Amino acid sequence: MGIMWAARNAFMAAQGRRPHDTLVFLVCWLAMLCLWGTAGRTGELAAPSPALYSAYRQAWVLASLTTKNLPRNTSSLGGGKRRISIHRSQTPKGFRATMTRSKVKLELIANESARKTTFRKRKKGLLKKMEELTTLCGVDACAILSSPFEPNPEVWPSPAGARKVLSRFMSLPEEVQSKRMLNQEAYLRERVRKTTELLEKLRKENHERELTNLMYDILNGDQSLEGLDMKDAMDLCMVIDKTMYAILRRIDYLKRMENSHGEGPSDGPGCSADASA
């Protein structure tokens, strides 16, 4: 009964599809054979388990989606390379793709053949981006690529176009030329400077949070001032002054609201919720 049930579902699911969708029928028959093998091992001929039926349904939906946009006069198997794209909204609900693109490691590729292939792919992508930049933004740009894999340097868009852009650049004053010019060393130095500034900013914010928590612990009696050095004590005084200033601003705001409206105060600017507490 289980085999007949699987064959019936496969036949009914295949109805409405084109007769040449070979891949769809192969998936159906493969799922049926899996059910047959499971039934043979367990000695049962009942309906398959929900997990196996769910896997069968996902395989059927994916096969249907991949053959959905194929030409009517070709077969689903063979016939040369085809590029099939599936939109995210067309994938089955609950289906997750397990293949993720790994991060490229920025170092010299040891294998010469792989390095040559990577160079060709990256060069094609770079020139495509250059074309998009000049077309969409209306800027003048050129590229000169020299590599050990090609006897002559490649010039984009053309030698005459590159010569025109370079002549225009060389006609600018020297300070304008070098204003935003970066080499590898200058680029890395700028990245290090920005990262250092961000790290210092985060350190100051964390230190201020620690002192704020210490201030509240001292007010609650959970901590004491013993053990603080001169620097931490001075920083704690700055945090206390900042909190007191916020509280005074809040009090002044509440008084002005009470005098102007003659009713209960409402929330407004002045200080944070922690400071008002």
Buried (B, 14 or more C-beta within 10 A) or exposed (E): EBBEBBBEBBEEBBEEBEEBBBBBBEBBEBBBEBBBEBBEEEEEBEBBEEEBBEBBBBBBBBBBBBBBEBEEEEEBEEEEEEEEEEEEEEBBEEEEEEEEEEEEEEEEEEEEEEBBEEBEEEBEEEBEEBEEEBEEEEEEBBBEBEEEEEEEEEBBBEEEBBEBBEEEEEEEEEEEEEEEEEEEEEEEEEEEEEEEEEEEEEEEEEEBEBBBEBBEEBEEEEBEEEEBEEEBEEBBEEBBEBBEEBBEBBEEBBEEBEEEEEEEEEEEEBBEEEBBE
